[in-house]
Amino acid sequence: MSTMIAALAALLPSLLLLSLIALRDPKRLRSLPRGPGHDSRRAAAWTRKQRRNATLIALLPAPLLIASGAWPALLIWLGALLTVAWLWVNCLAPPARD
């Protein structure tokens, strides 16, 4: 299997779960504005167990890539996952207050 195909196959489910974890983060949901003019319907925060399980599933490609000996794909997966996670956190962060 090609290195890039293995890295992308590992990256897609990890990024999907990472985005779901970020969107259901309780601290982020608490910091959203409330009151008139804002949507009162909010997504419910995930419990600690749900977040932990989703994180473990998101990191599952690492031992699979290690077991298959796809070390370059592991490094590409890890670098891309960390980079996209950092960008996602910056996009979801509330604007700075003066």
ZIHU-V134865 format. One record per residue. N is the residue number from 1. RES is the residue in one letter. SS is DSSP state (@ for helix, = for strand, . for the rest). PHI is phi in whole degrees, 0 to 359 (* if undefined). D_FIRST is the distance of its C-alpha to the first C-alpha in whole Angstrom. Layout:
N;RES;SS;PHI;D_FIRST / N;RES;SS;PHI;D_FIRST
//
This chain:
1;M;.;*;0 / 2;S;.;295;4 / 3;T;@;299;6 / 4;M;@;292;9 / 5;I;@;294;7 / 6;A;@;295;7 / 7;A;@;294;10 / 8;L;@;291;12 / 9;A;@;296;11 / 10;A;@;280;12 / 11;L;@;284;15 / 12;L;@;300;16 / 13;P;@;293;18 / 14;S;@;295;19 / 15;L;@;291;21 / 16;L;@;298;22 / 17;L;@;294;24 / 18;L;@;297;25 / 19;S;@;292;27 / 20;L;@;295;29 / 21;I;@;298;30 / 22;A;@;294;31 / 23;L;@;289;33 / 24;R;.;255;35 / 25;D;.;292;36 / 26;P;@;296;39 / 27;K;@;293;40 / 28;R;@;293;39 / 29;L;@;294;41 / 30;R;@;291;44 / 31;S;@;275;44 / 32;L;.;293;44 / 33;P;.;296;47 / 34;R;.;235;50 / 35;G;.;112;53 / 36;P;.;296;54 / 37;G;.;89;52 / 38;H;.;245;49 / 39;D;.;294;47 / 40;S;.;279;48 / 41;R;.;278;45 / 42;R;.;234;42 / 43;A;.;289;39 / 44;A;.;285;40 / 45;A;.;288;38 / 46;W;.;283;36 / 47;T;.;287;37 / 48;R;@;300;36 / 49;K;@;294;34 / 50;Q;@;295;32 / 51;R;@;294;31 / 52;R;@;296;30 / 53;N;@;296;28 / 54;A;@;295;27 / 55;T;@;294;26 / 56;L;@;297;24 / 57;I;@;292;22 / 58;A;@;295;21 / 59;L;.;268;20 / 60;L;@;300;18 / 61;P;@;299;15 / 62;A;@;300;16 / 63;P;@;295;17 / 64;L;@;291;13 / 65;L;@;292;11 / 66;I;@;294;14 / 67;A;@;297;14 / 68;S;@;276;10 / 69;G;.;78;11 / 70;A;.;269;9 / 71;W;@;296;12 / 72;P;@;298;12 / 73;A;@;295;10 / 74;L;@;298;13 / 75;L;@;293;16 / 76;I;@;295;15 / 77;W;@;300;15 / 78;L;@;295;18 / 79;G;@;296;20 / 80;A;@;292;19 / 81;L;@;296;20 / 82;L;@;293;23 / 83;T;@;294;24 / 84;V;@;294;24 / 85;A;@;297;26 / 86;W;@;296;28 / 87;L;@;295;29 / 88;W;@;295;29 / 89;V;@;297;32 / 90;N;@;294;34 / 91;C;@;289;34 / 92;L;@;274;35 / 93;A;.;295;38 / 94;P;.;293;41 / 95;P;.;296;43 / 96;A;.;291;45 / 97;R;.;258;49 / 98;D;.;274;51
//
